[in-house]
Amino acid sequence: MSTATVVGLGEILWDVLPEGRKLGGAPANFAFHVNSLGGSSLVVSRVGEDGLGDEALAILQDNGLDVSCVTRDPEHPTGTVEARLDAEGVATYVFPDDVAWDFLELNQEARSAAAGVNAVCFGSLAQRSPVSKAAIQAFLRLVPTDSLKVFDVNLRQNFFNKQTLENSLNLANVLKVSDTELPVLGRIFSLSGTDEEVLRGLLERFELGAAGLTRGPDGSLLVSPDQVSDHPGIRAKVKDTIGAGDSFGAAMTLGLLAGWDLDRINERANQVAAFVCGQVGGMAGVGKSLRILL
């Protein structure tokens, strides 16, 4: 595949860091990295009719992303999140309620774009509100049946429950999960054993085509029904980890679309994530040497 249209579906927000604001939100970061890696990406989200919304759309457009499917909210502000970094640059987040992405609406552009999508990535966070949950699940039902539907679990605070996770996994055909999230899924769905065994249990239960587990500095594990790839990770001089998982997900998604085997996908995704860890914020474009679709 020489080109691919890929959607980041969910929240756009500003990460408020000690050194200032950086644009982010997992789906927006994902879409940014898809574009950086050679794909064609668009964001389906919602921002406020405010200065932060104007600035967010301008940054995305300046980086080549299609924002025609981002709606504006006259009543709720553009999302922000306080990102707190520990001594190793690992971020934790505090999310305000009732922001624009809690009221996601599908405009006609989004409904029309869905028919031509090769892959879409969505998470649990933007489904914390009934309005956005309904919009996300409606979009997923509009995309072609052979498209990749990547569920990047993205558990935050208490903004998830078993029903949301189960519905999302039933709508997905690819899973991305972190090493802190996998034990939660294991408990919720009564799965135990090694990481690979739990991932295979999820693949079988929800008829998934592939699953990726990220383990921070310890690399990643990719599993499909007939392959497994265990990568030890690539050492990086970490500035912060914001967006590293999203960049890994973007590389994994494009690698799957390109028909790469799991070892090749795993190597490239770790290279990309290590590069992003060495930058500040979730949107740091990689060089041409790391592109997947040329």
N, C-alpha and C positions, 0 to 999 in steps of 0.2 A: 504493500500500500504506500503510494507516494504522497498522499494527502489524507487528512482526516478532520472532520468537524466534531469538536468535543465541547461539551457544556459543563460548566461549574454551576451547580444548582443549589442555592441557599443564601447564606449570609455574606454581605459585604459590610465590613466594619473597620474602624480605626483602632490599631493596637497603640495604647498609650504607654510608652516606654519611658524610663528615666531620662533618656536623651531627647525625647520628643515623640511626635506621632508618626506612625508608619501604617500605610494602608494594608489591610489584610482581610481575614475571614477565610476559613479553609477552602470553600469553593472558589473564591476569587483568587487565592494563592494558586490553587490547582490549575485554574484556567490560565493564569499568567505563565506558569511553568510549561503547560502544554504548548503555548505559543512560542516560548523560548526554545523548546525542544523540537520545533519544526511543524507542529500541528496548527490548525486553525481553530481558535477557541472563542466562545462567547459566554457571557455570564447572564444567568437568569436570577434576578434578585430585586431588591427594593431599597432605595435610599430616600432620605428626607428632601424636602424642598428647602434646603439650607446650604450654607457655605461648604460644610463638610461633604455634602452630597455632590455639589458642583465639583469640588476638588477631587473626590474619588473618581467620578466619571472622566474627568480630564486626564488623570493619571492612567487609567485603564486604556483610554483611547490613544494616548501618547505612546503606549506600549503595544499598540496594534490589536487590542481586544475589541470585539464587537459588543457594544453596550445597548443595542437597540431593544434588548429584552429586559433591561433594568427599568423598572417603573419608579415614579416619584410619589412620595407620600406627603400631603400637605399638613397632616396632623401630628405625625410622629417623627422624631429626629433620626438622622443617620446614626447607625450603631457605633458605639465605642466600647472598648473593653480595657480594663486596667491589667496590663501584663507585668507580672512580677518575676524577675529573674533571680535564680539562686546562684551560688558561687560558681557553678559549672555552666551557667548560661541557660539552664532549663527553665522554661516559662510555666507559670500557673496563671489562671485568668479569673477575673471577676466581671460578670456580665450584667449590665443594667437590664431591666425589663421594659417592655412596651416601646421598642424602637422600630424603625421602619421595616427591617427584615422580618419582624414578627407578623407583618401584615402583607406578606408576599402575594401578589396577584399576577396571573398570567395574562399578558397583553396579547394582541393578535399576532404580533411579531414572534412571540415565544411559541404560540400554538402552531404557527406556520413553520417555524424553524425546526420543531420537534421531528418532523417527517424526514429531515435530511441529516439527522444526528448519527454519528458512528459510535459515540460513547458519551455517557453522562455520569458525573460523580456527585453524590449527595451524602449527607450525614444525618446524625440524629439531632444536633443542636438546633437547626432551623425548624425542626418539627416540634419544638417545645410549645408552640402556639397552635391552636386548632386551625386557624386561617392558613398559616404557612404550611402546615402538615397537609392540608387538603390540596393546596396548590402544587406542592412537590409531588405528591402521589398522582395527581392528575397529569402532570407533565410526563412522569415516568410511563404512564399508560399510553401516552401519545407517540412515544418514540418507537422506531421499528423493532420488531421482535428479535432480530439478529444483532441489535446494537449491544455494546457492553454497558451494563448498568452497575456501576461501581459504588458499593456502599462503604464509605470511609466512616467507621463507627463514630469516632470523635466524641466520646463521652465527656461531658463537662458538667461539673457541679451535680445537681440533682435533676438535670433537664432530660431525663430519659426514663423509660419504663419497659417492661417486658413486651407489652403490646406493640409499642413503636418499633422496638428492635425486631420483633418477629415479623411485623408487616414489612419492614424495610428489607429484611433478608429474603422474604418471599418475592419482593419486587426486583431484587438484585440478581445478577449472575456472577459477580465478582465481589470479593470481600477484601477490604484493607483494615487491619486492626493493629494496635500497638501492644507491647508486652505488658502494659498496665491494664489494658482493656480486655485482653483475651481471658484472663481468669474471671472477670466479671461475666463475660458471655458463657464461660464454662459453668459457672454457678447457676446462672439464670436458666440455661438449657440442659442442666444435669449431665454435663460432659466432663470427663476427667482423663488423666493420663499425661503424656508428654505434649509439648506444644504441637507437634505434628499430628498426634492422635486427636487432639481437640479440634484442630483445623480440619482434619479429615471427617470428623464427626459433623462439623458444620457444613462441609461440602456435601456430604451425603444427605443430611436432613433437609437442606434447602436447595438441593440440586444446583450447586454452584459450579462454575467452570474453573475457577481459580481463587486462591486466597493468598494474601501477603501479610506477613507478620513483621513489623519493624521492632528492633530491639535496641534503639539508641546506638551507643558506641559498639555494641556487640553484633551489629549487622542485621541480617534479616533472613527470613525463611519463606520461600515461595512453594506452594503446593497446588497441584492440579490432580485430577483423577489418575493420571498415569505418569506424573513427574514430581520430583522434589528437588529443590535447590537451597542449600544452606550456605550463606555468605557470612564470613567473620567480621565484616565491616572494614571501613577505611579510616585510618586515623585523621583527625581534623583538628585544627586549632579553632576551638569553638568560641564564637562571639555571642551567638544565641541560637537556640534550636527552633525559633519560630519559622514555620513554613518548610522545615526539613521533611517532615512526613508528607506534606502536600506535594513537594517536589518529587519525592519517592513515588507517590501515587500517580503523578503525571507520567513519570518515566515508565512505570509498570503498565499503565494503560496504553500508552503509545507502543510499547514493546509487544504487548499482546495483539494490538491491531496490526502491527507489522509482521506478525507471525514468528517472532523470535522465540527460541527455546528459553526455558526458565533460567538457566545459568547465565545466558547473555543478558537477559532482562535484569537479573539480580545485580550483576556487575555494574551495568550502566546506572541503575537506580541508586546504588550505593555511591557511585562517583558523583552523581548529581546532588544527593543529599549531603554528602561531605562538603561539597563546594558551598551549598547554601548555609550550612552551619558556620562557615567562616565569614559570613556576611551579617549585616545588621538588618533585621526585619525579614518578612516572609517573601518579599518580591525582589530577588536578585537574579538577573538573567545570566544564564550560563553561556559559555563560548560555543562557537560553531562545532568544535571538536566533540562536544557531548550530544549534539543533536541526534535524534532518532529518525525523524523523517526529514529528508533533505530537499 
